[in-house]
């Protein structure tokens, strides 16, 4: 996984929120998958906004 957690600090809160909303499944694999997906999406959004503002 190619992570840029330092670039997208708001992504952590989004991962936590998504993990909590999926907690009824009580499945750590689902939570991990959500974290990976959210990290990918967050980095893409960060890269896009960064390329526009810089």
Phi and psi in degrees as a GROMACS rama.xvg file:
@    title "Ramachandran Plot"
@    xaxis  label "Phi"
@    yaxis  label "Psi"
@TYPE xy
-103.765  96.9631  UNK-2
-104.31  145.032  UNK-3
-130.99  58.187  UNK-4
-59.6326  -33.2267  UNK-5
-69.4061  -18.893  UNK-6
-86.0842  -24.9744  UNK-7
-128.115  73.3039  UNK-8
-63.3361  -30.3982  UNK-9
-70.628  -15.0912  UNK-10
-65.9164  -32.9066  UNK-11
-61.2814  -44.905  UNK-12
-62.9521  -38.8566  UNK-13
-66.224  -40.5312  UNK-14
-62.1475  -43.4272  UNK-15
-64.8244  -41.5527  UNK-16
-63.8456  -43.5032  UNK-17
-66.7499  -40.2945  UNK-18
-63.8381  -41.3673  UNK-19
-65.5098  -40.3946  UNK-20
-69.1645  -20.8671  UNK-21
-100.583  6.47867  UNK-22
-66.6677  -21.5604  UNK-23
-63.9821  -20.7911  UNK-24
-73.9327  -21.9728  UNK-25
51.1608  46.9064  UNK-26
-131.119  109.455  UNK-27
-65.1295  -27.3174  UNK-28
-66.9698  -40.1202  UNK-29
-64.0795  -43.2974  UNK-30
-61.6985  -41.2276  UNK-31
-65.8522  -40.3299  UNK-32
-63.8439  -40.9015  UNK-33
-62.6187  -41.5768  UNK-34
-62.6742  -41.3576  UNK-35
-64.862  -46.1415  UNK-36
-62.0809  -43.7297  UNK-37
-67.5185  -36.8332  UNK-38
-63.9959  -42.4642  UNK-39
-62.8074  -47.1734  UNK-40
-65.2887  -41.9661  UNK-41
-63.9634  -40.0264  UNK-42
-67.8334  -37.963  UNK-43
-63.7425  -45.3237  UNK-44
-64.063  -39.8557  UNK-45
-65.9097  -44.5164  UNK-46
-61.5101  -40.1124  UNK-47
-65.058  -47.752  UNK-48
-67.613  -34.359  UNK-49
-68.2172  -39.2327  UNK-50
-69.6574  -27.1514  UNK-51
-77.5526  -42.6862  UNK-52
-84.6022  -13.9989  UNK-53
